[in-house]
Amino acid sequence: MSELINNSKERKELLKHMILQLHEGVAPEDVKKRLAELMSKIPYGEVVEVEQELISEGLPETEVLRLCDIHTQVLEDKIDTTGSKPVPPGHPVDTFRKENRELEAVVTRLHELFSKSAEMAQSIGFEAYLNRLRALFNSLMDVDKHYRRKENLLFPFLERYGITGPPTVMWGKHDETRALLKSAIENLNTLSSPSSEMVQSAIENHLLPATEAIKGMILKEEEILFPMTLDKLTEQDWYDIYRQTNEIGYCLYDPKVEWRPENVVEVSAHSAENDVLRLPSGHFTTEEILALLNTVPIDMTFVDRNDKVKYFSQGKERIFDRNRAILGRDVRMCHPPSSVHIVDKILTDFKAGKQDSAAFWIQMQGKFIHIEYFALRNEKGEYLGTLEVSQDLTAKRALEGEQRILSYDK
């Protein structure tokens, strides 16, 4: 294998060949050993290129997702990241990394509790032990903001540079981790037997898989994603990401340093010109229409006829994350892989004229959320795009009787 180390093309072909061998089930342990040897010599960028090529050549993304866990086991400390660019304090990658350190600290504390489950349950009591686990897993749920910043801010920029496969695979791993965390917390909340066997079973089957998933994602970020993005994105890209990060929030870490690179452009969120939009039933200035769209108590997102996100409202209380990084993005890339087939179905039916609307309602964080999609058509019936409207109907569903006397809510 050593004769291939200095040949990038052959090195990537060998890596691709071994990953496909894993896919075909050829002597997994033997392939993993050879893969680990190769990983110690291959630059991080080539791993991403191979993953992208495999998807482009037809290997299903779901299969790459499965293989992701297999080759993650041999990635640790094997990929060469010595050429990775340094980042200053406050840079988005610096924030991601500091969040990872906090996540690792929580995982370490959980593993300590796992290893001492019997003696801890006996010394402080079964319920107190469970409460410690619950508190730490509740902290880990904060990782959702970390993942959402990647999905809604970082991944759109990678797609602009033609890198679509790895973000799709990583988003799928995010969803797996979210599901594992939810399962772990549900298991902790229903665990009632103080027997050591039940506790150990919960740890092995629910709790440990969730913490291992978080550790695995940290590894992928630190050794592949962050070095790759630092190579691809410009300072202007990073500053655009930085300016929108507050809209989603941070994970177990509050940055104290403001970051502003030199030679970047401050892009205004909207035009300040009071030009007039004239409509058949009236007219608005830009200022007026902006105020109207941001005042109505609904979230609106417009996707044009080419399936690109073209606009979203910016009301005070948003239901779902929206950031300017998604403008111009294919709407399919704005949804987790598990729901893309539903988006495709809606768009196909709207374009074909088979349907004009599609409604969903969900329970989310104690709220009743109504989501509806509308096909927009011109006077000739030609498809112009799709409007997504989301609304929190929790308070309205609880209304009873009548209110005929003026009474302000605030």
Summary of the structure (lengths in Angstrom):
residues: 410
radius of gyration: 24.7
end to end distance: 71.8
largest distance: 85.3
contacts: 1132
relative contact order: 0.09
helix: 57%
strand: 12%
